[in-house]
Structures are given as C-alpha cells and as structure tokens.
Amino acid sequence: MQTQRITADVRLGTNVKIYDFVNLYGCAIGENTKIGTFVEIQKGVTIGKNCKISSHTFICEGVMIEDEVFIGHNVTFINDVYPRATEANGKLQTETDWVCIPTRVKAGASIGSGATLLCGITVGENAIVGAGSVVTKDVPPNTIVAGNPARVLRKIHDSNPASAAGKNDDSGKQFFQRLDKTYGNSFSSWEQRSVEQLQNF
Ligand SMILES: CC(C)(COP(=O)(O)OP(=O)(O)OC[C@H]1O[C@@H](n2cnc3c(N)ncnc32)[C@H](O)[C@@H]1OP(=O)(O)O)[C@@H](O)C(=O)NCCC(=O)NCCS
C-alpha cells in the first residue's frame, strides 16, 4: 500500500529521509533533511540541507527554509493574510485571485511545536521561536521569541542548548538540575552535549 504521495516534480537531495503519510508536491528538499509523518509541503517551497521537519507540520507555497533548520511538530505557515473561499460573485477563488506572500526561515533557526508563522516575515539565523507562538513580525537573528503575539524573550549568546537562552546566570544549569531531582536522572550531563546529539536523543 502506498503511504506517501511525492509527485514527480519534487526535487530531493541525496539521503533525504521521508516518513509515511506525507504529501509533497512541486517542492525542493536539500540533502540529509528529514520529513516526519503527516507533513504537507506545497509547490514552490524550498528546504535546505540538514533540516528536521517534525510530524504534522504544514509548509505552504511561498516558504523558503534554509539549511540546518529545525521545525517542530504541528507548525503552520501562512501565505494569505486575508483569505477568502470565494470572489464577490460567489465563485470559488482560483490561484489568480490572491497573492502568495513569502516567508523565510534562515539557517540554523528553530521553530517550536505548535507555532504559527504569519506571512511576509523572516526568522533570522539561529533564532528560536517558542512552542505555541504566533509570529507576526520578523524575528532578529540569535533571538528567542515566544507568545501570542510572539515577543522577544532574549538574545542567544552561544550554541549550548542549556544556555541557549543566553542567560548570563546559572538558570540553564538549574533547569537540568531540577529535572535530575524530579526524574532521578542525570539530565545535567546534557548540558555538555551538542544540539545534534540532543535532537537525536
Ligand atoms: C521559548 C523557549 C525556547 C524557552 O526560552 P527561555 O529563554 O529559556 O525562556 P524561559 O524558560 O526562561 O522563560 C522565560 C519566560 O517566557 C515564558 N515562556 C517560555 N516558553 C514560552 C512559550 N513557548 N510561549 C509563551 N511563553 C513562554 C516563560 O513562562 C517565562 O515567563 P515569565 O518570565 O513570565 O515566568 C522554550 O520554552 C520553548 O518554547 N521551546 C520550544 C520547544 C519545542 O517546541 N520543541 C520542539 C521539539 S519537542
């Protein structure tokens, strides 16, 4: 039984991994990128290399995702600010009746699960968008934003996930120590691991 729909016009780089129940058409995916289950990627979308697109995410026409980007679960992109099903005469709209507005996610950025990104915005390099956020404006590079509407929480000063918030105090460490206490594990050692190791955990 066929459990994926990947049309002939999809361009796939080498070693792209695509899980089941995926619908891809007219898009381009760079090498080593992983596409989770129940993801839809529309025509004209470009996705760079070494990206992770988690399950249940919708990536619409007009979206450009650069290399090494992490997209969480159930992330929604938007390309039409004032959508309508029909024209004034009651006829269903066609492609010529609306304008597709682009969105760009720059290299190394991460979009948290359940986030919605309005269109016409750029998420800067290495930025992080918090889970469940509604992003209405550009996100500066190396910045964490969260909330609805998403607001800047802080800048990121290094690539260590535990201190990725750019906290100058010990709160990253304290977070993992709190997990140690609750779950009796040694989560604090995670602090030493790379982002890639954590994502593969
Ligand atoms: C935003 C995030 C990166 C944390 O960044 P941080 O700078 O370490 O933020 P903190 O945890 O110190 O929280 C700072 C404030 O933001 C709030 N906050 C944190 N995450 C938030 C979110 N997703 N939405 C809204 N507010 C959020 C906190 O409650 C806190 O508020 P307070 O100051 O009123 O107490 C993290 O919470 C997040 O959402 N990560 C995405 C995880 C994800 O989706 N992973 C997908 C794979 S499982």
Ligand as a Chemical Component Dictionary entry (heavy atoms), coordinates in Angstrom:
data_LIG
# 
_chem_comp.id                   LIG 
_chem_comp.type                 NON-POLYMER 
_chem_comp.pdbx_formal_charge   0 
_chem_comp.three_letter_code    LIG 
# 
loop_
_chem_comp_atom.comp_id 
_chem_comp_atom.atom_id 
_chem_comp_atom.alt_atom_id 
_chem_comp_atom.type_symbol 
_chem_comp_atom.charge 
_chem_comp_atom.model_Cartn_x 
_chem_comp_atom.model_Cartn_y 
_chem_comp_atom.model_Cartn_z 
_chem_comp_atom.pdbx_ordinal 
LIG C1  C1  C 0 10.917 29.655 24.493 1  
LIG C2  C2  C 0 11.849 28.549 24.993 2  
LIG C3  C3  C 0 12.932 28.270 23.934 3  
LIG C4  C4  C 0 12.491 28.911 26.306 4  
LIG O1  O1  O 0 13.288 30.076 26.194 5  
LIG P1  P1  P 0 13.946 30.695 27.505 6  
LIG O2  O2  O 0 14.577 31.979 27.127 7  
LIG O3  O3  O 0 14.797 29.667 28.154 8  
LIG O4  O4  O 0 12.655 31.040 28.372 9  
LIG P2  P2  P 0 12.345 30.715 29.893 10 
LIG O5  O5  O 0 12.007 29.287 30.050 11 
LIG O6  O6  O 0 13.441 31.313 30.750 12 
LIG O7  O7  O 0 11.020 31.566 30.090 13 
LIG C5  C5  C 0 11.023 32.985 30.062 14 
LIG C6  C6  C 0 9.554  33.425 30.102 15 
LIG O8  O8  O 0 8.919  33.062 28.879 16 
LIG C7  C7  C 0 7.803  32.204 29.118 17 
LIG N1  N1  N 0 7.777  31.185 28.057 18 
LIG C8  C8  C 0 8.669  30.189 27.839 19 
LIG N2  N2  N 0 8.326  29.495 26.755 20 
LIG C9  C9  C 0 7.182  30.045 26.293 21 
LIG C10 C10 C 0 6.338  29.753 25.196 22 
LIG N3  N3  N 0 6.609  28.749 24.360 23 
LIG N4  N4  N 0 5.252  30.535 24.993 24 
LIG C11 C11 C 0 4.976  31.562 25.845 25 
LIG N5  N5  N 0 5.754  31.897 26.894 26 
LIG C12 C12 C 0 6.836  31.132 27.117 27 
LIG C13 C13 C 0 8.060  31.610 30.492 28 
LIG O9  O9  O 0 6.854  31.219 31.115 29 
LIG C14 C14 C 0 8.734  32.763 31.188 30 
LIG O10 O10 O 0 7.750  33.689 31.559 31 
LIG P3  P3  P 0 7.871  34.522 32.946 32 
LIG O11 O11 O 0 9.115  35.347 32.788 33 
LIG O12 O12 O 0 6.599  35.307 32.963 34 
LIG O13 O13 O 0 7.992  33.491 34.011 35 
LIG C15 C15 C 0 11.064 27.229 25.272 36 
LIG O14 O14 O 0 10.135 27.436 26.331 37 
LIG C16 C16 C 0 10.290 26.719 24.072 38 
LIG O15 O15 O 0 9.115  27.044 23.840 39 
LIG N6  N6  N 0 10.999 25.850 23.303 40 
LIG C17 C17 C 0 10.435 25.190 22.141 41 
LIG C18 C18 C 0 10.370 23.706 22.449 42 
LIG C19 C19 C 0 9.793  22.916 21.304 43 
LIG O16 O16 O 0 8.770  23.275 20.728 44 
LIG N7  N7  N 0 10.439 21.821 20.946 45 
LIG C20 C20 C 0 10.004 21.035 19.796 46 
LIG C21 C21 C 0 10.545 19.628 19.822 47 
LIG S1  S1  S 0 9.888  18.687 21.176 48 
# 
loop_
_chem_comp_bond.comp_id 
_chem_comp_bond.atom_id_1 
_chem_comp_bond.atom_id_2 
_chem_comp_bond.value_order 
_chem_comp_bond.pdbx_ordinal 
LIG C1  C2  SING 1  
LIG C2  C3  SING 2  
LIG C2  C4  SING 3  
LIG C2  C15 SING 4  
LIG C4  O1  SING 5  
LIG O1  P1  SING 6  
LIG P1  O2  DOUB 7  
LIG P1  O3  SING 8  
LIG P1  O4  SING 9  
LIG O4  P2  SING 10 
LIG P2  O5  DOUB 11 
LIG P2  O6  SING 12 
LIG P2  O7  SING 13 
LIG O7  C5  SING 14 
LIG C5  C6  SING 15 
LIG C6  O8  SING 16 
LIG C6  C14 SING 17 
LIG O8  C7  SING 18 
LIG C7  N1  SING 19 
LIG C7  C13 SING 20 
LIG N1  C8  SING 21 
LIG N1  C12 SING 22 
LIG C8  N2  DOUB 23 
LIG N2  C9  SING 24 
LIG C9  C10 SING 25 
LIG C9  C12 DOUB 26 
LIG C10 N3  SING 27 
LIG C10 N4  DOUB 28 
LIG N4  C11 SING 29 
LIG C11 N5  DOUB 30 
LIG N5  C12 SING 31 
LIG C13 O9  SING 32 
LIG C13 C14 SING 33 
LIG C14 O10 SING 34 
LIG O10 P3  SING 35 
LIG P3  O11 DOUB 36 
LIG P3  O12 SING 37 
LIG P3  O13 SING 38 
LIG C15 O14 SING 39 
LIG C15 C16 SING 40 
LIG C16 O15 DOUB 41 
LIG C16 N6  SING 42 
LIG N6  C17 SING 43 
LIG C17 C18 SING 44 
LIG C18 C19 SING 45 
LIG C19 O16 DOUB 46 
LIG C19 N7  SING 47 
LIG N7  C20 SING 48 
LIG C20 C21 SING 49 
LIG C21 S1  SING 50 
# 
